[in-house]
Amino acid sequence: MKCYDCDQNGRSDTTPIGVCSRCNLVICPEHGRVTQALVHLVRGTGKSTSDLPARRAVCLTCHAAENVG
């Protein structure tokens, strides 16, 4: 597999780090970001989020779209 953005730019020398959790395109370290994600738990009444954040990988396009405003 190749990073989508690198492939669009004619590069094939990058190593992918994962898949964007939003759009599912393959990403490399240059075109991706690893961010924290709040984990929701099904526990009935009371607190429904984990104290520890999870991590997720997103491409630069999705990262920018999520952080507008």
N, CA, C and O atoms as a DFTB+ gen file, in Angstrom:
276 C
 N C O
     1  1       0.836      -1.180       0.000
     2  2       0.000       0.000       0.000
     3  2       0.882       1.245       0.000
     4  3       2.007       1.238       0.500
     5  1       0.337       2.309      -0.574
     6  2       1.051       3.580      -0.627
     7  2       0.182       4.674      -0.036
     8  3      -1.047       4.614      -0.078
     9  1       0.857       5.678       0.520
    10  2       0.155       6.858       1.019
    11  2      -0.577       7.499      -0.163
    12  3       0.009       7.702      -1.227
    13  1      -1.850       7.815       0.029
    14  2      -2.653       8.393      -1.039
    15  2      -2.069       9.716      -1.516
    16  3      -1.898       9.916      -2.718
    17  1      -1.760      10.621      -0.589
    18  2      -1.259      11.936      -0.981
    19  2       0.097      11.842      -1.664
    20  3       0.348      12.566      -2.628
    21  1       0.973      10.969      -1.190
    22  2       2.272      10.784      -1.849
    23  2       2.085      10.243      -3.262
    24  3       2.761      10.674      -4.196
    25  1       1.170       9.305      -3.409
    26  2       0.904       8.730      -4.724
    27  2       0.382       9.798      -5.684
    28  3       0.749       9.811      -6.858
    29  1      -0.472      10.691      -5.186
    30  2      -0.995      11.772      -6.024
    31  2       0.112      12.727      -6.460
    32  3       0.014      13.357      -7.514
    33  1       1.174      12.835      -5.642
    34  2       2.309      13.702      -5.962
    35  2       3.427      12.962      -6.694
    36  3       4.502      13.523      -6.905
    37  1       3.187      11.710      -7.084
    38  2       4.169      10.952      -7.843
    39  2       5.288      10.346      -7.006
    40  3       6.299       9.906      -7.553
    41  1       5.122      10.317      -5.700
    42  2       6.142       9.729      -4.824
    43  2       5.730       8.320      -4.432
    44  3       4.552       8.050      -4.198
    45  1       6.700       7.433      -4.362
    46  2       6.405       6.069      -3.926
    47  2       7.416       5.587      -2.898
    48  3       7.479       4.395      -2.595
    49  1       8.215       6.520      -2.356
    50  2       9.289       6.134      -1.447
    51  2       8.918       6.262       0.025
    52  3       9.788       6.085       0.878
    53  1       7.664       6.563       0.360
    54  2       7.263       6.732       1.752
    55  2       6.679       5.441       2.318
    56  3       6.153       4.601       1.587
    57  1       6.783       5.307       3.619
    58  2       6.237       4.148       4.313
    59  2       4.955       4.557       5.021
    60  3       4.965       5.501       5.811
    61  1       3.860       3.870       4.756
    62  2       2.602       4.238       5.405
    63  2       2.637       3.930       6.903
    64  3       3.296       2.983       7.334
    65  1       1.920       4.740       7.695
    66  2       1.822       4.504       9.134
    67  2       0.446       4.016       9.546
    68  3       0.271       3.512      10.655
    69  1      -0.528       4.162       8.664
    70  2      -1.868       3.740       9.035
    71  2      -2.905       4.156       8.026
    72  3      -2.603       4.514       6.888
    73  1      -4.142       4.095       8.482
    74  2      -5.300       4.435       7.647
    75  2      -6.083       5.523       8.374
    76  3      -6.323       5.419       9.576
    77  1      -6.476       6.549       7.659
    78  2      -7.254       7.636       8.255
    79  2      -8.555       7.062       8.834
    80  3      -9.283       6.334       8.160
    81  1      -8.825       7.405      10.085
    82  2     -10.021       6.874      10.748
    83  2     -11.305       7.516      10.238
    84  3     -12.395       7.056      10.578
    85  1     -11.202       8.563       9.435
    86  2     -12.379       9.227       8.882
    87  2     -12.663       8.809       7.450
    88  3     -13.771       8.368       7.144
    89  1     -11.666       8.943       6.557
    90  2     -11.909       8.688       5.130
    91  2     -11.296       7.373       4.652
    92  3     -11.507       6.977       3.506
    93  1     -10.547       6.697       5.508
    94  2      -9.977       5.368       5.239
    95  2      -8.895       5.337       4.174
    96  3      -8.621       4.274       3.616
    97  1      -8.266       6.485       3.873
    98  2      -7.139       6.490       2.944
    99  2      -5.855       6.173       3.709
   100  3      -5.731       6.518       4.885
   101  1      -4.910       5.525       3.051
   102  2      -3.622       5.197       3.660
   103  2      -2.812       6.479       3.808
   104  3      -2.793       7.311       2.901
   105  1      -2.136       6.645       4.963
   106  2      -1.367       7.856       5.234
   107  2       0.051       7.519       5.680
   108  3       0.307       6.458       6.249
   109  1       0.967       8.448       5.407
   110  2       2.360       8.347       5.854
   111  2       2.564       9.373       6.974
   112  3       1.659      10.166       7.234
   113  1       3.724       9.383       7.648
   114  2       3.945      10.366       8.711
   115  2       3.837      11.822       8.238
   116  3       3.419      12.688       9.006
   117  1       4.200      12.092       7.013
   118  2       4.146      13.459       6.484
   119  2       2.715      13.931       6.244
   120  3       2.410      15.110       6.421
   121  1       1.844      13.019       5.843
   122  2       0.476      13.388       5.475
   123  2      -0.566      12.935       6.491
   124  3      -1.756      12.907       6.177
   125  1      -0.148      12.587       7.681
   126  2      -1.079      12.147       8.701
   127  2      -0.760      12.738      10.058
   128  3       0.341      13.243      10.282
   129  1      -1.709      12.676      10.952
   130  2      -1.540      13.112      12.326
   131  2      -2.137      12.046      13.238
   132  3      -3.162      11.446      12.916
   133  1      -1.497      11.819      14.360
   134  2      -2.057      10.945      15.378
   135  2      -2.609      11.852      16.466
   136  3      -1.879      12.654      17.050
   137  1      -3.896      11.720      16.731
   138  2      -4.570      12.579      17.692
   139  2      -5.201      11.736      18.796
   140  3      -5.259      10.510      18.704
   141  1      -5.667      12.410      19.830
   142  2      -6.367      11.719      20.905
   143  2      -7.852      11.643      20.581
   144  3      -8.401      12.507      19.897
   145  1      -8.485      10.599      21.083
   146  2      -9.917      10.418      20.882
   147  2     -10.562      10.060      22.208
   148  3     -10.039       9.233      22.955
   149  1     -11.687      10.675      22.499
   150  2     -12.443      10.384      23.697
   151  2     -13.180       9.068      23.500
   152  3     -13.859       8.881      22.490
   153  1     -13.052       8.160      24.452
   154  2     -13.693       6.842      24.352
   155  2     -14.988       6.855      25.158
   156  3     -14.980       7.150      26.354
   157  1     -16.094       6.537      24.503
   158  2     -17.393       6.459      25.168
   159  2     -17.661       5.005      25.541
   160  3     -17.501       4.099      24.724
   161  1     -18.068       4.804      26.780
   162  2     -18.338       3.471      27.299
   163  2     -19.830       3.328      27.583
   164  3     -20.491       4.289      27.979
   165  1     -20.347       2.133      27.378
   166  2     -21.747       1.868      27.679
   167  2     -21.796       1.305      29.094
   168  3     -21.440       0.149      29.326
   169  1     -22.239       2.133      30.038
   170  2     -22.240       1.713      31.445
   171  2     -23.509       2.118      32.175
   172  3     -23.517       2.137      33.405
   173  1     -24.550       2.435      31.482
   174  2     -25.765       2.860      32.167
   175  2     -25.677       4.306      32.606
   176  3     -25.208       5.160      31.853
   177  1     -26.134       4.590      33.839
   178  2     -26.092       5.958      34.338
   179  2     -24.706       6.289      34.886
   180  3     -23.923       5.391      35.197
   181  1     -24.414       7.561      34.999
   182  2     -23.122       7.988      35.521
   183  2     -22.142       8.303      34.403
   184  3     -22.534       8.500      33.253
   185  1     -20.877       8.348      34.752
   186  2     -19.825       8.697      33.797
   187  2     -19.753       7.678      32.663
   188  3     -19.754       6.470      32.901
   189  1     -19.690       8.175      31.434
   190  2     -19.692       7.263      30.281
   191  2     -18.475       7.446      29.382
   192  3     -18.485       7.020      28.227
   193  1     -17.421       8.081      29.911
   194  2     -16.195       8.249      29.130
   195  2     -15.015       7.685      29.912
   196  3     -15.013       7.676      31.143
   197  1     -14.025       7.221      29.181
   198  2     -12.821       6.676      29.787
   199  2     -11.922       7.811      30.267
   200  3     -11.894       8.883      29.663
   201  1     -11.184       7.574      31.360
   202  2     -10.220       8.557      31.846
   203  2      -9.003       8.626      30.935
   204  3      -8.314       9.646      30.899
   205  1      -8.732       7.557      30.201
   206  2      -7.584       7.508      29.299
   207  2      -8.034       7.734      27.864
   208  3      -8.930       7.038      27.387
   209  1      -7.433       8.694      27.165
   210  2      -7.807       8.892      25.762
   211  2      -7.186       7.809      24.877
   212  3      -6.095       7.309      25.155
   213  1      -7.883       7.468      23.839
   214  2      -7.348       6.547      22.829
   215  2      -6.601       7.374      21.792
   216  3      -6.626       8.603      21.846
   217  1      -5.953       6.731      20.872
   218  2      -5.338       7.483      19.779
   219  2      -5.937       7.022      18.461
   220  3      -6.426       5.902      18.323
   221  1      -5.877       7.928      17.505
   222  2      -6.388       7.621      16.173
   223  2      -5.566       8.383      15.153
   224  3      -5.028       9.451      15.442
   225  1      -5.477       7.835      13.984
   226  2      -4.726       8.454      12.889
   227  2      -5.721       9.099      11.930
   228  3      -6.756       8.519      11.602
   229  1      -5.385      10.315      11.486
   230  2      -6.211      11.016      10.507
   231  2      -5.313      11.660       9.459
   232  3      -4.185      12.051       9.758
   233  1      -5.808      11.768       8.239
   234  2      -5.048      12.449       7.182
   235  2      -5.119      13.955       7.414
   236  3      -5.948      14.421       8.196
   237  1      -4.273      14.709       6.754
   238  2      -4.232      16.157       6.938
   239  2      -5.535      16.828       6.516
   240  3      -5.947      17.816       7.123
   241  1      -6.180      16.306       5.490
   242  2      -7.441      16.884       5.019
   243  2      -8.525      16.741       6.077
   244  3      -9.225      17.707       6.380
   245  1      -8.671      15.557       6.638
   246  2      -9.692      15.327       7.667
   247  2      -9.330      16.067       8.948
   248  3     -10.211      16.599       9.623
   249  1      -8.053      16.108       9.290
   250  2      -7.599      16.838      10.475
   251  2      -7.964      18.324      10.362
   252  3      -8.449      18.922      11.323
   253  1      -7.733      18.905       9.202
   254  2      -8.066      20.311       8.972
   255  2      -9.578      20.526       9.035
   256  3     -10.038      21.510       9.615
   257  1     -10.344      19.624       8.449
   258  2     -11.795      19.765       8.436
   259  2     -12.377      19.669       9.855
   260  3     -13.353      20.352      10.165
   261  1     -11.795      18.841      10.705
   262  2     -12.271      18.684      12.079
   263  2     -11.922      19.886      12.949
   264  3     -12.588      20.130      13.955
   265  1     -10.901      20.633      12.585
   266  2     -10.425      21.722      13.428
   267  2     -10.759      23.099      12.876
   268  3     -10.089      24.073      13.219
   269  1     -11.764      23.202      12.042
   270  2     -12.205      24.485      11.504
   271  2     -13.087      25.163      12.546
   272  3     -13.936      24.524      13.167
   273  1     -12.877      26.442      12.724
   274  2     -13.770      27.199      13.573
   275  2     -13.198      27.466      14.879
   276  3     -13.839      28.102      15.716
